[in-house]
Amino acid sequence: MISDMNASDWWKQAVVYQVYPRSFRDANGDGIGDIRGVVSKIDYLAQLGVDAIWLSPFYPSELADGGYDVIDYRDVDPRLGTLGDFDDLVAAAHATGIKVIVDIVPNHTSNKHRFFQEALAAGPGSPARERYIFRPGRGEAGELPPNEWKSSFGGSAWERVDDGEWYLHLFAPEQPDLNWKHPDVRAEFERTLRFWADRGVDGFRIDVAHALAKDLDSLPLEELGRGRGADGLDPLWDRPEVHEIYRSWRRVFNEYEPARFAVAEAWVVPEHQRYYASTEELGQVFNFEFAKAGWRAEDFRRAIEEGLACAELSGSTSTWVLSNHDVPRHPSRFGLPQVAARVHHQLANDWLLRDGATYVEDRALGARRARAALLMEMGLPGSVYIYQGEELGLFEVATIPWDRLEDPQARRTAHGDAVKGRDGCRVPLPWSASDKPAPARWDETFGDGATGSFGFSAPVAGVPRTDAPSAPHLPQPLWYADFAADVQEADPSSMLSFYRRVLALRSELLAPTGDLSLTWMEPEALGAQPDQVIAFERPCADGKTLACVVNFGATDVPAPAGQLLVASGDLAPDGSIPTDTAAWFVC
């Protein structure tokens, strides 16, 4: 845990655990994870050693996009619980020293949100309609969309309503984009930030933070968006005007003691990350370059250098993330062939599209690299964000049948590229191997959900159950039995045990110091080849130095001077570091 000396700046060096509520723990047996399920696992999270939990959206939603189509930003989806349940969660988390971060989705609402319903009822030209981005269509009768922009989920970015106008949606049609030039929109979200801060929330994760400001007036509507460029001229993404919005949010955050913070999901060029992370704006930004990296030393070194540079320029701290609810799980990515590609995770997404049949997923290799990556990540200065289930070593579930998928990306094609979507990393977690389901009638590799759910929907004391327990909302593979938390609890060599040990060492040695410096150790000084290792040194709390060495090469690397503290795998008989292995030394 973060020490008391850093209580006001807890987020600068925190280990944050992302909870995807619908797939974390189901307390009432309806097949959907809920707030009471998270409460039931607070002790587990405390034992893991995390400083905070980040809750993906739990708001009322039609689930057109996994909860990111929000109907009411100041309530809990009845399927997930009540505001009282949320208050209990905050109290339980705070009692163990765990902070709480909630997801804010400001680029778009659900089409069921009261603002959008008012806009439809009020008609063209009304003040209510101006809260969104409506435009007349092209063609003699306006039957064509205003331009040829494509949604990130595929198809047109415009949807026509009954009176003939079209509204913009950069994602699903059920997610109309807001007009952030409208004062009602700004006031509504400032009320939302205060609502959750008043309930004890410690911070916010801002979804699609780079898309709020749009310029559809000075550019012709026929001009296509040109992507997330560095010149600031794209009409949709990473507009300079977005930063005025976040400066106003900072004033809201500073009304509280301690001041609230936020972390931006901003898929922008590295040189623009620092603006979102400024201490005058949100405070942090996700370093997605780290999550994009293949298993190559040069990829990770570049991502680390860019993250450290962003932190220095912004006056904030870096963030490190390997997996989340939007990308294939990293043990699977690292277990697939490592090849240069046009876009990040291209090979992994191709493998998913074809149900895991195109390339060999070497799980032993992926797990070995995932352990090494954890030591590298936890040794870096700044905050670490881990995704639920990665502490169990879960792999991507690549074989979910297409008719069982929920993600809208799997039902559309984005910019001509077919994708299977993100459900493979969102499958409900396995808590108990003894609650193993029987094989499903439709597939011998998945559980039926009726005879068991690996503890995902097991009863929780004091929580009323549904009359007819339901199967988990996404099917669980039978191989989950080998990864269940209760199995790993009893195994000191398990991934769960490794995570607990590494997080405890990080908290003991690095988090209390407040020293966020890093010194690179060059490969040649270690007797390694160029681009073979990631190696760096950090100052420890006791005045000593921690050295982290990760071997990406094909030959062993001599160990640096110092006492071995922890390694991701067995070292060679002479103490050198084998390939795909990381180690910490103290000197």
Secondary structure, DSSP 4 states (H G I P E B T S, - for coil): ---GGGGGGGGGG-EEEEE-GGGT--SSSSSS--HHHHHHTHHHHHHHT-SEEEEPP-SSB--TTTT-SBS-TTS--TTT--HHHHHHHHHHHHHTT-EEEEEE--SB--TTSHHHHHHHHH-TT-TTGGGB-EEPPBSTTS-B-SS--B-TTSSBSEEE-TTS-EEE-SS-TTSPBB-TTSHHHHHHHHHHHHHHHHTT--EEEETTTTSS----SSS-TTSPP--S-SSS--SSSS-TTHHHHHHHHHHHHTTSSSPPEEEE-----HHHHHHHH-TTTTEEE--HHHHH--S-HHHHHHHHHHHHHHHHHHTS--EEES--TTS--HHHHHHS-----SSTTHHHHHHHHTTT-SS---HHHHHHHHHHHHHHHHHSSSEEEEETTGGGTPPP-TT--GGG---GGGGSEETTEE---SGGG-SPPP--GGGPPPEETTEEEEE-SSS--TTTT---TT-PPPSS----SSPPBGGGGGG-HHHHHT-TTSHHHHHHHHHHHHHHHTGGG-----EE--GGGGT--TTSEEEEEEE-TTS-EEEEEEE-SSS-BPPPSSEEEEESSPPPTTSPBPTTEEEEEE-
